[in-house]
Amino acid sequence: MTVIGTEPEVLTRKDVEHGRWQTDVCAPKRGLPHTDIINRKIVAPGDESAMSRVIRAHEMMHAKISPGAEFKKWVAREIASEEALIACEELRVNFLVGRAGFDVMNDLSDDGETADGERIAMLGDWHSAVMFAIATAGTASSKKYLTGVRRCRRDWGTHLASIQKRAIQHFKKIEQQQRGWETRSVLASTNVDETTGLAPLGFRYTEALAEWIDRIVGQAPPKPDSEDSEDSAGSGETKPGETTKAITPEEFGELLKAKTIDTVSSSDSIPAWGELKFGKVQLDVISTGTMGKKRVATNMGRNPRRVNRYLTDPEYRIFDRRVRARGGIVVLDCSVSMSFTRDQIHTIVKHAPGATVLAYSWNRQGGDNAWILAQNGKMYRELDNIAAGNGVDLPALQWAIKNRRRNEPIVWVSDGGVSGIGDGFHETLDRQCAKYVLKNRILCAKHMTDAVELFKKMATGQKPVTTLPPRLRSYASGQ
Amino acid sequence: MTTATENLPTCWKHFQQCLDSGIDRILLYGPPGTGKTYAGLHHGNVSAGAFRLVCTEDMTNFDVTGGFLPGPNGFQWMFGSGVKAWEGDGLNGGRLVVDEIDKAGGDVFATLLSILDSPESAEWTHPETSRTHRPRPGFSSVMTTNIEDMEDLPVALVDRFPVQIRINEPHPDALLALSADLRTVARNMADAGPRRVSLRAFKTFDQLRKSLGAEDAAKITFKDRAVGILDAMRIEAI
């Protein structure tokens, strides 16, 4: 029997040097064929069947367009989860294999998908159901998989089909936006992004889709109705941490439809945050007062949190009490849109005594973009003009979380007009920032007066309640 | 040559830079079908002539220095490529292109070593006229081989060619003979190890597909690999 091999040496990439590949054959079964771009190894079926031919094309497409060593960098951006990136990359690859003239709609299936769909739906595993649906969208596997899902969860079948349709539409839309002079698909681009150094450039469309998929899987599905749940009692139960509010399948469908995929323009560079670069500011003014709180041991109370002291402390201070102390971190957005005067910055720092104050503002020339204006009970005296762009909003907040002691409060003074490298606005960055603020319960103040008011409340022991800055508010519901 | 030096692939750029700098002994090695011999015969200053010598086990010194051949006026001395290249156009030395020198027999190899020796040491005396021939100024030599490991070549020979360049892709000018969609593929496959496909094979495929269509042309040219190569070309074109 003739063994038909793959020919990966034919393929060219702009982000990886051309070289020799190692090839091997395997059975045409899901999970066996694979491509290792880093070590240049490709394993694919070698028989003459139509299915094997499409699988070989699928693996060669991976070799042509998928990220190799760069994949870790994409994951580290934390815009989308690794699992979603892998599933969406399968879709991008299958979509382009179809574009190359291979019949993925009829030939790409190993006939095990119906059982997979049935098993996943029976377990009520919405997360895996979506990932599998995305990975098989637009192929012969998809129909069989959805058939299996519908056997246990009819409503899921409808939702998954709709998700697949929207995901494919996302890629079609990108192709339609392609400029006439571009002879090759931007979806398959292996160029290196000039701003971020990330590659392959075409993978950003996968990332945008994966970010949307993460939101889709984050939406807890409704419990199965009585008709559907006869054979699968207990399946579809809400997992810990998910909302327990009962919704109907129709409402669930509406919630999914409300989630939209971020637009990605082929002419823009990849949205990314800048790197935090600290400038030196002399802190030589003593700042008195406290904004934070700390726990100290006491011999009165209700909860004996320090039982160990019963043996070691002669005064048996086994309880906790909160006292005012230095603490708290204030993250100050000093971009042009905030138009802070020096006096206003000074007022904010003065009203946050004992707190660490980090001011940030993107410097187009690539210089310093973050300055600590107060720390350890000392604050600055003189400040150079620092107002420019944003660029490092999320890294500044991440720095605050990393440097926070226990649960000290973090206050972000910003209008929410966040932007990335080059001061470019992008909804992916907005969303990432909003998610981070909500996840870490960062307090927000949109300008000086709100900040001062917030600090005053905190100083008097009142529990502060804040909302996201207006520009980021629309992302609060995860839409 | 139509491609500017700065746009050449690294290996060809190095070759061109060596020629431009007046280096007169260059060894080109690497996979066959990448245009090494063509470059040796045509690139750089070859106005005084370029003379090719293809080495085999059966060849004799006749091809290098020359020998007597019967003619209408009895036996006459015919110069071999080595001495012809030394003499060039009578004023300046020409270029000697030696293909597959590793395949030459012992005595030919020894003669070639003296032909390719440094100009101060190289000389050969005509057996009939007793005239001593030396390489004229401007004599240069390009040696080509498909051997990948330079340690497989005799030390004395490698020593005469301090510049050794591995040619791993066809010269862009040679690729211009192909249709546009085949140029990148042919370039990539020239150094694909055991799955290498030569530039000549792609030229044949290109010619055949005009009349037979791509599938039949691929079957004739690439045989068992036709389906794999055509599929990969479809992926590459995306």
Contacts between the chains, C-beta under 8 A, distances in Angstrom:
chain1	res1	chain2	res2	distance
A	2	B	224	5.6
A	4	B	224	7.6
A	4	B	225	8.0
A	4	B	227	5.3
A	4	B	228	5.4
A	5	B	195	7.6
A	5	B	225	7.0
A	5	B	228	5.2
A	6	B	228	6.2
A	6	B	232	7.1
A	7	B	195	6.6
A	7	B	225	6.9
A	7	B	228	4.6
A	7	B	229	5.2
A	7	B	231	7.4
A	7	B	232	3.9
A	8	B	232	7.1
A	9	B	188	5.6
A	9	B	189	5.8
A	9	B	192	3.7
A	9	B	193	7.8
A	9	B	195	5.8
A	10	B	185	5.3
A	10	B	188	5.7
A	10	B	189	6.2
A	10	B	229	6.5
A	10	B	232	3.7
A	10	B	233	6.0
A	10	B	235	7.7
A	10	B	236	5.4
A	11	B	188	7.2
A	11	B	232	6.4
A	11	B	235	6.4
A	11	B	236	5.3
A	12	B	184	5.5
A	12	B	188	6.1
A	12	B	236	6.5
A	18	B	188	5.8
A	20	B	191	7.6
A	20	B	192	6.1
A	20	B	193	4.3
A	20	B	195	7.9
A	23	B	195	8.0
A	48	B	227	7.9
A	53	B	227	7.2
A	53	B	231	6.7
A	56	B	228	7.3
A	56	B	231	6.4
A	57	B	231	5.6
A	57	B	234	7.5
A	57	B	235	6.1
A	60	B	231	7.0
A	60	B	232	5.7
A	60	B	235	4.8
A	61	B	235	5.5
A	61	B	238	7.6
A	64	B	235	5.5
A	64	B	236	6.9
A	64	B	238	7.3
A	96	B	238	5.5
A	97	B	235	7.6
A	99	B	238	6.0
A	100	B	234	4.6
A	100	B	235	5.5
A	100	B	237	7.2
A	100	B	238	4.9
A	101	B	234	5.6
A	102	B	231	7.8
A	102	B	234	7.5
A	184	B	237	7.9
A	184	B	238	6.7
A	185	B	238	5.6
A	188	B	238	4.9
